[in-house]
Amino acid sequence: MNSIIETLLTIAALLLGSAVGYSFGAMQNAARIQNKKISDIGKLKSNWKILPGSFGRISLLLIILALIQLSIPMLFKGSIQWIVSLGILLGYGWSFVRKLKQRTVYKN
């Protein structure tokens, strides 16, 4: 019985981490597209103006992770917390790979 609960927690941690990572990657990609549009029309005078938005997105990611940790503490005990981190990496990596695939499709 204990191994079933451990397996379910592992799956939940991986899925939740992947969702958070993918969402963060999607936000980063949307911001990149918006900044490119601003740059293309000439309203972006300095690349330093991009940084405050980046800080806000990272802060939002950390707040979301803190809320998840407070609301579902069982996912952040023992080795399960590393599964959440792995899920974040996989989710963010997936959004990055999708962006690269879209770029190669549009270039061909």
C-alpha positions in Angstrom: 0.0 0.0 0.0 2.8 2.4 0.9 4.5 1.9 -2.5 1.2 2.7 -4.3 1.0 6.0 -2.5 4.7 6.7 -3.2 4.1 6.0 -6.9 1.0 8.3 -7.0 3.0 11.1 -5.3 5.8 10.7 -7.7 3.5 10.9 -10.7 1.7 13.9 -9.2 5.0 15.6 -8.5 6.2 15.1 -12.0 2.9 16.3 -13.6 2.6 19.3 -11.4 6.3 20.3 -11.9 5.9 19.8 -15.7 2.8 22.0 -15.7 4.6 24.8 -13.8 7.7 24.5 -16.0 5.7 24.5 -19.2 3.6 27.5 -18.1 6.8 29.4 -17.2 8.3 28.6 -20.6 5.1 29.7 -22.3 5.2 33.0 -20.4 8.9 33.5 -21.4 8.1 32.8 -25.0 5.1 35.2 -25.0 7.3 37.9 -23.5 10.0 37.2 -26.1 7.5 37.6 -28.9 6.2 40.9 -27.4 9.7 42.3 -26.9 10.5 41.4 -30.5 7.4 43.2 -31.7 8.3 46.3 -29.6 11.9 46.1 -31.0 10.7 45.7 -34.6 8.6 48.9 -34.4 11.4 50.8 -32.8 9.9 51.5 -29.4 12.5 49.5 -27.5 15.3 52.0 -27.0 17.5 49.8 -24.8 17.7 46.1 -24.0 17.8 47.0 -20.3 14.1 47.7 -20.5 13.4 44.0 -21.0 14.9 43.1 -17.6 12.1 44.3 -15.2 9.6 42.1 -17.0 12.0 39.1 -16.6 12.3 39.7 -12.9 8.5 39.8 -12.6 8.1 36.5 -14.4 10.7 34.8 -12.2 9.1 36.2 -9.1 5.7 34.8 -10.3 7.4 31.4 -10.8 8.8 31.5 -7.2 5.5 32.6 -5.8 3.6 29.8 -7.6 6.1 27.3 -6.3 5.8 28.6 -2.7 2.0 28.4 -2.9 2.2 24.8 -4.2 4.6 23.9 -1.4 2.3 25.4 1.2 -0.8 23.8 -0.2 0.6 20.4 -1.0 3.6 19.9 1.4 3.7 16.2 0.8 5.3 16.9 -2.6 8.2 18.6 -1.0 9.3 16.0 1.5 12.2 13.6 1.0 13.2 12.8 -2.6 9.8 13.8 -4.0 10.9 17.4 -4.1 13.5 16.5 -6.7 10.8 14.9 -8.9 9.0 18.3 -8.8 12.3 20.0 -9.9 12.7 17.4 -12.7 9.2 18.1 -13.8 9.9 21.8 -14.0 13.0 21.1 -16.1 11.1 18.8 -18.4 8.1 21.2 -18.8 10.4 24.2 -19.5 12.5 22.1 -21.8 9.5 20.9 -23.7 8.3 24.5 -24.3 11.9 25.3 -25.5 12.0 22.3 -27.8 8.6 23.3 -29.3 9.9 26.8 -29.9 12.9 25.4 -31.7 10.8 23.1 -33.8 8.6 26.1 -34.9 11.6 28.1 -35.9 13.0 25.3 -38.1 9.6 24.7 -39.7 9.3 28.5 -40.5 12.8 28.6 -41.9 12.3 25.7 -44.3 
